[in-house]
Amino acid sequence: MRVNNKVNKLKYIVCIVTICFIIAAVPMYHDVQRSVERITSADVIIIDPGHGGMDGGAESANGVSEKNINLAISKEIERLAKADGWNVILTRNEDISLGEDAKGAIRSKKTKDLLERKRIISEVKPTATVSIHLNSFKEDRSVHGAQVFYPSGSEQEPVIAESKRLAEIVQKSLSEGIDDGTERVALSKSGVLILKNPSSPIIIVECGFLSNHQEAKLLQSKEYQSKVASCIYAGIMTFSNKEAKRDIKIRDSL
C-alpha cells in the first residue's frame, strides 16, 4: 500500500509539473513563432554594386574605375536603409567578382558573375533590387545625368509593372534631387542578363556619365555619392510606402 501511495504521489507530481511546463511553454512558443514571422516577413532589399574584381566597368579620363564608385554609392544606400530597419543584402561588399572561379575567358567570368547575382536575387525575392552602375558615352562627352532602366516585357505581368513603377519613382527622385538640367524618363531595357525573367521588382540605375568631365569629378566625391544614394533610397521608400525614421537629407553638391 505504501509503495502504491508513493507511486500515485509521484505520478501526481509528474502530472502537475508537466501541466505547468505546458502552460509556461505556450507563450514561449508564440514568442518564437512571432519572431520567426518577423524574420520571414521582414522587408529585404538587394543593392547590387555593378562590376568588381577583374571587371572594372567604365573608366573616367583620370583612370577611376566605375566598380569603386558603384560600391561606394551602394554602401551609402545600405547605411541609410539599415538605419530604417531594412534587411539589406549587397551582392558584393568589396572589390571582387562573383565569377572569379569560372573557367575560360573573361567573358565567361563576367557571365558567371551576373548569373550569381541573379541567383541571389531569385532566392531572396526582395521587396526591390537596385543595381548600381555608371554610364559612358565617349562619342559625346557633353551627355550627362542619371538614367534608370527596368526590364522589358508586358506590363500585364505584375513584376514588370512593379519594376516600371519603381524605376519611374527613382528616376523622378533623382531628377528632382540632383536637378542637373536633364529631363530623363525611366526606360525599359532588353538584352541585359540581370534584367531577364525577373522574379521580383528590379531596376538598373546608371548614376551618371564617367565620360563627362564635370560629372565624373562629381561622382568621385563622397558628398555627391551620398546625394545620389539619398535620392535612390528616397525612391525606394516611396515605392514601398514606408516613412523614414528621420529626414533623408539630399545635400547640394552642384
Beta strands, then each sheet from edge to edge (+ up, - down):
strand 1: 44-49
strand 2: 87-90
strand 3: 128-135
strand 4: 147-151
strand 5: 187-189
strand 6: 202-209
sheet 1: 2+ 1+ 3+ 6+ 4- 5-
end
